[in-house]
Amino acid sequence: MTQKLKLLVTGLNGVVGQVLYPALRERYEVSALSRSGVEGLPAARIFRADIANIDSLKPAMEQIDVVLHLAAGGGQSSKDGMETGWDGMLRDNIVGTYNILETAKQAGVKRVILASSGAVANGYELEEPYKSLVSEKDVALPNSWEMVGEYSEPKPISLYGVTKLFGEDLGRYYAATSDMSVINLRISYCLKEDVAGPGRGQANWSSHRDLQQLTTLCIDAPPELKFDIFWATSDNRKLFRDNSRAKEILGYRPQDGVR
């Protein structure tokens, strides 16, 4: 019997963590790192730790193959969302991300997948034609538009987006200077309810099963994939966050989309 890959997930209690968990537990030996603990896992695979405290992370990294880092300040599970104060985002998204990558490297982890965000490029939505594509009003749509790829100019318009962009570049640094692979997954519009809302959701939605598929493809990607960034989006009619790179490199095949 083939031994399952050992996966450590931070932020498993969050919205995205709960969306992904059903698919992850079927394929991998899942452990969780959390300040408050999680339910449904053996006690030996639950690590109570604070990502801002680097020493507290080390026991969780032992014998882990891949880390999926979802924990963050300013995300959906944060009390104040993207309005979370700078101190909280500095603590969780910058110091915490560094701590995860550094302890993973020291422990010999093969790959870290960082949950980035569409917020690194939300500034596009202030401009046409993207402004019309995310409008909740019934506006005329252009016949075509330029897609925003992973390596297009970033345009964060929130401190949350800035900190997520920092995490992407920190991951690039670790991929370039260590044996570890780092993949950034730009998670777009994905809520607890598996539906696309109005406005931005019509363009940027990622269904639960599409996000599950793409995440497992990132986890299972060959070791030769040393560093990359992928948009996590379904095949929506108004899509402008380009998921073609994930299709080409990972074999991603979205099953859903807003038509």
Contacts in CASP RR format, 6 or more apart in sequence:
PFRMAT RR
TARGET T0000
AUTHOR 0000-0000-0000
METHOD contacts of the structure
MODEL  1
MTQKLKLLVTGLNGVVGQVLYPALRERYEVSALSRSGVEGLPAARIFRAD
IANIDSLKPAMEQIDVVLHLAAGGGQSSKDGMETGWDGMLRDNIVGTYNI
LETAKQAGVKRVILASSGAVANGYELEEPYKSLVSEKDVALPNSWEMVGE
YSEPKPISLYGVTKLFGEDLGRYYAATSDMSVINLRISYCLKEDVAGPGR
GQANWSSHRDLQQLTTLCIDAPPELKFDIFWATSDNRKLFRDNSRAKEIL
GYRPQDGVR
4 27 0 8 1.000
4 28 0 8 1.000
4 29 0 8 1.000
5 27 0 8 1.000
5 28 0 8 1.000
5 29 0 8 1.000
5 65 0 8 1.000
5 66 0 8 1.000
5 219 0 8 1.000
5 220 0 8 1.000
6 28 0 8 1.000
6 29 0 8 1.000
6 31 0 8 1.000
6 63 0 8 1.000
6 64 0 8 1.000
6 65 0 8 1.000
6 66 0 8 1.000
7 24 0 8 1.000
7 28 0 8 1.000
7 29 0 8 1.000
7 30 0 8 1.000
7 31 0 8 1.000
7 64 0 8 1.000
7 65 0 8 1.000
7 66 0 8 1.000
7 67 0 8 1.000
7 68 0 8 1.000
7 219 0 8 1.000
8 30 0 8 1.000
8 31 0 8 1.000
8 32 0 8 1.000
8 33 0 8 1.000
8 47 0 8 1.000
8 60 0 8 1.000
8 61 0 8 1.000
8 64 0 8 1.000
8 66 0 8 1.000
8 67 0 8 1.000
8 68 0 8 1.000
9 17 0 8 1.000
9 20 0 8 1.000
9 21 0 8 1.000
9 24 0 8 1.000
9 30 0 8 1.000
9 31 0 8 1.000
9 32 0 8 1.000
9 33 0 8 1.000
9 67 0 8 1.000
9 68 0 8 1.000
9 70 0 8 1.000
10 32 0 8 1.000
10 33 0 8 1.000
10 34 0 8 1.000
10 51 0 8 1.000
10 67 0 8 1.000
10 68 0 8 1.000
10 69 0 8 1.000
10 70 0 8 1.000
10 71 0 8 1.000
10 100 0 8 1.000
11 17 0 8 1.000
11 32 0 8 1.000
11 33 0 8 1.000
11 34 0 8 1.000
11 70 0 8 1.000
11 71 0 8 1.000
11 77 0 8 1.000
12 18 0 8 1.000
12 21 0 8 1.000
12 30 0 8 1.000
12 32 0 8 1.000
12 34 0 8 1.000
12 38 0 8 1.000
12 70 0 8 1.000
13 34 0 8 1.000
13 36 0 8 1.000
13 37 0 8 1.000
13 38 0 8 1.000
13 77 0 8 1.000
14 70 0 8 1.000
14 76 0 8 1.000
14 77 0 8 1.000
15 76 0 8 1.000
15 77 0 8 1.000
15 190 0 8 1.000
15 191 0 8 1.000
15 192 0 8 1.000
16 70 0 8 1.000
16 76 0 8 1.000
16 115 0 8 1.000
16 187 0 8 1.000
16 190 0 8 1.000
16 211 0 8 1.000
17 70 0 8 1.000
18 192 0 8 1.000
19 190 0 8 1.000
19 192 0 8 1.000
19 194 0 8 1.000
19 208 0 8 1.000
19 211 0 8 1.000
19 212 0 8 1.000
20 68 0 8 1.000
20 70 0 8 1.000
20 211 0 8 1.000
20 212 0 8 1.000
20 215 0 8 1.000
21 30 0 8 1.000
22 212 0 8 1.000
23 212 0 8 1.000
23 213 0 8 1.000
23 215 0 8 1.000
23 216 0 8 1.000
24 30 0 8 1.000
24 68 0 8 1.000
24 215 0 8 1.000
24 216 0 8 1.000
27 216 0 8 1.000
27 219 0 8 1.000
28 66 0 8 1.000
28 219 0 8 1.000
29 45 0 8 1.000
30 41 0 8 1.000
30 45 0 8 1.000
31 41 0 8 1.000
31 45 0 8 1.000
31 46 0 8 1.000
31 47 0 8 1.000
31 60 0 8 1.000
31 64 0 8 1.000
32 38 0 8 1.000
32 41 0 8 1.000
32 45 0 8 1.000
32 46 0 8 1.000
32 47 0 8 1.000
33 47 0 8 1.000
33 49 0 8 1.000
33 51 0 8 1.000
33 57 0 8 1.000
33 60 0 8 1.000
33 71 0 8 1.000
34 46 0 8 1.000
34 47 0 8 1.000
34 48 0 8 1.000
34 49 0 8 1.000
34 71 0 8 1.000
35 48 0 8 1.000
35 49 0 8 1.000
35 50 0 8 1.000
36 48 0 8 1.000
37 46 0 8 1.000
37 48 0 8 1.000
38 46 0 8 1.000
47 59 0 8 1.000
47 60 0 8 1.000
49 56 0 8 1.000
49 57 0 8 1.000
49 59 0 8 1.000
49 60 0 8 1.000
50 56 0 8 1.000
51 57 0 8 1.000
51 71 0 8 1.000
51 92 0 8 1.000
51 95 0 8 1.000
51 96 0 8 1.000
51 97 0 8 1.000
51 99 0 8 1.000
51 100 0 8 1.000
52 91 0 8 1.000
52 92 0 8 1.000
52 95 0 8 1.000
52 96 0 8 1.000
52 99 0 8 1.000
53 99 0 8 1.000
54 99 0 8 1.000
54 102 0 8 1.000
54 103 0 8 1.000
57 99 0 8 1.000
57 100 0 8 1.000
57 103 0 8 1.000
58 103 0 8 1.000
58 106 0 8 1.000
58 107 0 8 1.000
61 67 0 8 1.000
61 103 0 8 1.000
61 104 0 8 1.000
61 106 0 8 1.000
61 107 0 8 1.000
61 108 0 8 1.000
61 109 0 8 1.000
62 107 0 8 1.000
64 104 0 8 1.000
64 107 0 8 1.000
64 109 0 8 1.000
65 109 0 8 1.000
65 110 0 8 1.000
65 111 0 8 1.000
66 109 0 8 1.000
66 110 0 8 1.000
66 111 0 8 1.000
66 112 0 8 1.000
66 113 0 8 1.000
66 219 0 8 1.000
67 100 0 8 1.000
67 104 0 8 1.000
67 109 0 8 1.000
67 111 0 8 1.000
67 112 0 8 1.000
67 113 0 8 1.000
68 113 0 8 1.000
68 115 0 8 1.000
68 215 0 8 1.000
68 219 0 8 1.000
69 97 0 8 1.000
69 100 0 8 1.000
69 112 0 8 1.000
69 113 0 8 1.000
69 114 0 8 1.000
69 115 0 8 1.000
70 115 0 8 1.000
71 92 0 8 1.000
71 96 0 8 1.000
72 78 0 8 1.000
72 92 0 8 1.000
72 93 0 8 1.000
72 115 0 8 1.000
72 164 0 8 1.000
73 81 0 8 1.000
73 84 0 8 1.000
73 88 0 8 1.000
73 89 0 8 1.000
73 91 0 8 1.000
73 92 0 8 1.000
73 93 0 8 1.000
73 160 0 8 1.000
74 80 0 8 1.000
74 81 0 8 1.000
74 82 0 8 1.000
74 83 0 8 1.000
74 84 0 8 1.000
74 88 0 8 1.000
74 89 0 8 1.000
74 92 0 8 1.000
74 93 0 8 1.000
74 160 0 8 1.000
75 81 0 8 1.000
75 82 0 8 1.000
75 84 0 8 1.000
75 117 0 8 1.000
75 160 0 8 1.000
76 191 0 8 1.000
78 84 0 8 1.000
81 160 0 8 1.000
82 119 0 8 1.000
82 158 0 8 1.000
82 160 0 8 1.000
82 161 0 8 1.000
84 160 0 8 1.000
85 159 0 8 1.000
86 159 0 8 1.000
89 159 0 8 1.000
89 160 0 8 1.000
89 163 0 8 1.000
90 163 0 8 1.000
93 160 0 8 1.000
93 163 0 8 1.000
93 164 0 8 1.000
93 166 0 8 1.000
93 167 0 8 1.000
94 163 0 8 1.000
94 166 0 8 1.000
94 167 0 8 1.000
97 114 0 8 1.000
97 166 0 8 1.000
97 167 0 8 1.000
97 170 0 8 1.000
98 170 0 8 1.000
100 112 0 8 1.000
101 112 0 8 1.000
101 170 0 8 1.000
101 171 0 8 1.000
101 174 0 8 1.000
101 180 0 8 1.000
101 182 0 8 1.000
104 112 0 8 1.000
104 180 0 8 1.000
105 174 0 8 1.000
105 178 0 8 1.000
105 180 0 8 1.000
108 179 0 8 1.000
108 180 0 8 1.000
109 180 0 8 1.000
110 180 0 8 1.000
110 181 0 8 1.000
110 223 0 8 1.000
111 180 0 8 1.000
111 181 0 8 1.000
111 182 0 8 1.000
111 183 0 8 1.000
111 219 0 8 1.000
111 221 0 8 1.000
111 223 0 8 1.000
112 171 0 8 1.000
112 174 0 8 1.000
112 180 0 8 1.000
112 181 0 8 1.000
112 182 0 8 1.000
112 183 0 8 1.000
113 182 0 8 1.000
113 183 0 8 1.000
113 184 0 8 1.000
113 185 0 8 1.000
113 215 0 8 1.000
113 218 0 8 1.000
113 219 0 8 1.000
114 167 0 8 1.000
114 168 0 8 1.000
114 171 0 8 1.000
114 182 0 8 1.000
114 183 0 8 1.000
114 184 0 8 1.000
114 185 0 8 1.000
115 185 0 8 1.000
115 187 0 8 1.000
116 164 0 8 1.000
116 165 0 8 1.000
116 167 0 8 1.000
116 168 0 8 1.000
116 184 0 8 1.000
116 185 0 8 1.000
116 186 0 8 1.000
116 187 0 8 1.000
116 229 0 8 1.000
117 160 0 8 1.000
117 161 0 8 1.000
117 164 0 8 1.000
117 186 0 8 1.000
117 187 0 8 1.000
118 161 0 8 1.000
118 164 0 8 1.000
118 186 0 8 1.000
118 187 0 8 1.000
118 188 0 8 1.000
118 204 0 8 1.000
118 231 0 8 1.000
118 241 0 8 1.000
119 156 0 8 1.000
119 157 0 8 1.000
119 158 0 8 1.000
119 160 0 8 1.000
119 161 0 8 1.000
119 164 0 8 1.000
120 154 0 8 1.000
120 155 0 8 1.000
120 156 0 8 1.000
120 161 0 8 1.000
120 164 0 8 1.000
120 165 0 8 1.000
120 168 0 8 1.000
120 186 0 8 1.000
121 148 0 8 1.000
121 152 0 8 1.000
121 154 0 8 1.000
121 155 0 8 1.000
121 156 0 8 1.000
121 186 0 8 1.000
121 241 0 8 1.000
122 155 0 8 1.000
122 156 0 8 1.000
122 157 0 8 1.000
122 158 0 8 1.000
122 161 0 8 1.000
123 155 0 8 1.000
123 156 0 8 1.000
123 157 0 8 1.000
124 130 0 8 1.000
124 148 0 8 1.000
124 155 0 8 1.000
124 240 0 8 1.000
125 131 0 8 1.000
125 133 0 8 1.000
125 134 0 8 1.000
125 200 0 8 1.000
126 157 0 8 1.000
128 142 0 8 1.000
129 141 0 8 1.000
129 142 0 8 1.000
129 145 0 8 1.000
130 145 0 8 1.000
130 148 0 8 1.000
130 203 0 8 1.000
130 240 0 8 1.000
132 139 0 8 1.000
132 140 0 8 1.000
132 141 0 8 1.000
132 142 0 8 1.000
133 141 0 8 1.000
133 145 0 8 1.000
133 202 0 8 1.000
133 203 0 8 1.000
133 238 0 8 1.000
133 240 0 8 1.000
134 199 0 8 1.000
134 200 0 8 1.000
134 201 0 8 1.000
134 202 0 8 1.000
134 203 0 8 1.000
134 204 0 8 1.000
134 238 0 8 1.000
135 199 0 8 1.000
136 198 0 8 1.000
136 199 0 8 1.000
141 238 0 8 1.000
145 240 0 8 1.000
146 240 0 8 1.000
147 239 0 8 1.000
147 240 0 8 1.000
147 241 0 8 1.000
147 242 0 8 1.000
147 244 0 8 1.000
148 240 0 8 1.000
148 241 0 8 1.000
148 242 0 8 1.000
149 231 0 8 1.000
149 241 0 8 1.000
149 242 0 8 1.000
149 245 0 8 1.000
150 186 0 8 1.000
150 228 0 8 1.000
150 229 0 8 1.000
150 230 0 8 1.000
150 231 0 8 1.000
150 242 0 8 1.000
150 245 0 8 1.000
151 229 0 8 1.000
154 165 0 8 1.000
156 162 0 8 1.000
156 164 0 8 1.000
156 165 0 8 1.000
167 184 0 8 1.000
168 184 0 8 1.000
168 229 0 8 1.000
171 182 0 8 1.000
171 184 0 8 1.000
171 227 0 8 1.000
172 182 0 8 1.000
172 227 0 8 1.000
174 180 0 8 1.000
174 182 0 8 1.000
175 181 0 8 1.000
175 182 0 8 1.000
175 226 0 8 1.000
175 227 0 8 1.000
176 227 0 8 1.000
181 221 0 8 1.000
181 223 0 8 1.000
181 225 0 8 1.000
181 226 0 8 1.000
181 227 0 8 1.000
182 226 0 8 1.000
182 227 0 8 1.000
183 218 0 8 1.000
183 221 0 8 1.000
183 225 0 8 1.000
183 227 0 8 1.000
183 228 0 8 1.000
183 229 0 8 1.000
183 230 0 8 1.000
184 228 0 8 1.000
184 229 0 8 1.000
184 230 0 8 1.000
185 214 0 8 1.000
185 215 0 8 1.000
185 218 0 8 1.000
185 229 0 8 1.000
185 230 0 8 1.000
185 232 0 8 1.000
186 229 0 8 1.000
186 230 0 8 1.000
186 231 0 8 1.000
186 232 0 8 1.000
186 241 0 8 1.000
187 206 0 8 1.000
187 211 0 8 1.000
187 232 0 8 1.000
188 204 0 8 1.000
188 205 0 8 1.000
188 206 0 8 1.000
188 231 0 8 1.000
188 232 0 8 1.000
188 233 0 8 1.000
188 241 0 8 1.000
189 196 0 8 1.000
189 197 0 8 1.000
189 200 0 8 1.000
189 201 0 8 1.000
189 203 0 8 1.000
189 204 0 8 1.000
189 205 0 8 1.000
189 206 0 8 1.000
190 205 0 8 1.000
190 206 0 8 1.000
190 207 0 8 1.000
190 208 0 8 1.000
190 211 0 8 1.000
190 232 0 8 1.000
191 197 0 8 1.000
194 207 0 8 1.000
194 208 0 8 1.000
196 202 0 8 1.000
196 205 0 8 1.000
196 236 0 8 1.000
196 257 0 8 1.000
196 258 0 8 1.000
197 205 0 8 1.000
201 236 0 8 1.000
201 258 0 8 1.000
202 236 0 8 1.000
202 237 0 8 1.000
202 238 0 8 1.000
202 258 0 8 1.000
203 236 0 8 1.000
203 238 0 8 1.000
203 239 0 8 1.000
203 240 0 8 1.000
203 241 0 8 1.000
203 258 0 8 1.000
204 233 0 8 1.000
204 236 0 8 1.000
204 239 0 8 1.000
204 240 0 8 1.000
204 241 0 8 1.000
205 233 0 8 1.000
205 234 0 8 1.000
205 236 0 8 1.000
205 256 0 8 1.000
205 257 0 8 1.000
205 258 0 8 1.000
206 214 0 8 1.000
206 232 0 8 1.000
206 233 0 8 1.000
206 234 0 8 1.000
207 234 0 8 1.000
207 254 0 8 1.000
207 255 0 8 1.000
207 256 0 8 1.000
207 257 0 8 1.000
209 255 0 8 1.000
209 256 0 8 1.000
210 232 0 8 1.000
210 233 0 8 1.000
210 234 0 8 1.000
210 254 0 8 1.000
210 255 0 8 1.000
210 256 0 8 1.000
210 257 0 8 1.000
211 232 0 8 1.000
213 252 0 8 1.000
213 253 0 8 1.000
213 254 0 8 1.000
213 255 0 8 1.000
214 230 0 8 1.000
214 232 0 8 1.000
214 246 0 8 1.000
214 250 0 8 1.000
214 252 0 8 1.000
215 232 0 8 1.000
217 246 0 8 1.000
217 250 0 8 1.000
217 251 0 8 1.000
217 252 0 8 1.000
218 230 0 8 1.000
218 250 0 8 1.000
221 250 0 8 1.000
225 249 0 8 1.000
228 245 0 8 1.000
228 249 0 8 1.000
229 245 0 8 1.000
230 243 0 8 1.000
230 245 0 8 1.000
230 246 0 8 1.000
230 249 0 8 1.000
230 250 0 8 1.000
230 252 0 8 1.000
231 241 0 8 1.000
231 242 0 8 1.000
231 243 0 8 1.000
231 245 0 8 1.000
231 246 0 8 1.000
232 243 0 8 1.000
232 246 0 8 1.000
233 239 0 8 1.000
233 241 0 8 1.000
233 243 0 8 1.000
233 254 0 8 1.000
234 243 0 8 1.000
234 254 0 8 1.000
234 255 0 8 1.000
234 256 0 8 1.000
234 257 0 8 1.000
234 258 0 8 1.000
235 243 0 8 1.000
235 254 0 8 1.000
235 256 0 8 1.000
235 257 0 8 1.000
236 257 0 8 1.000
236 258 0 8 1.000
236 259 0 8 1.000
237 257 0 8 1.000
237 258 0 8 1.000
237 259 0 8 1.000
238 258 0 8 1.000
243 252 0 8 1.000
243 254 0 8 1.000
246 252 0 8 1.000
247 253 0 8 1.000
END
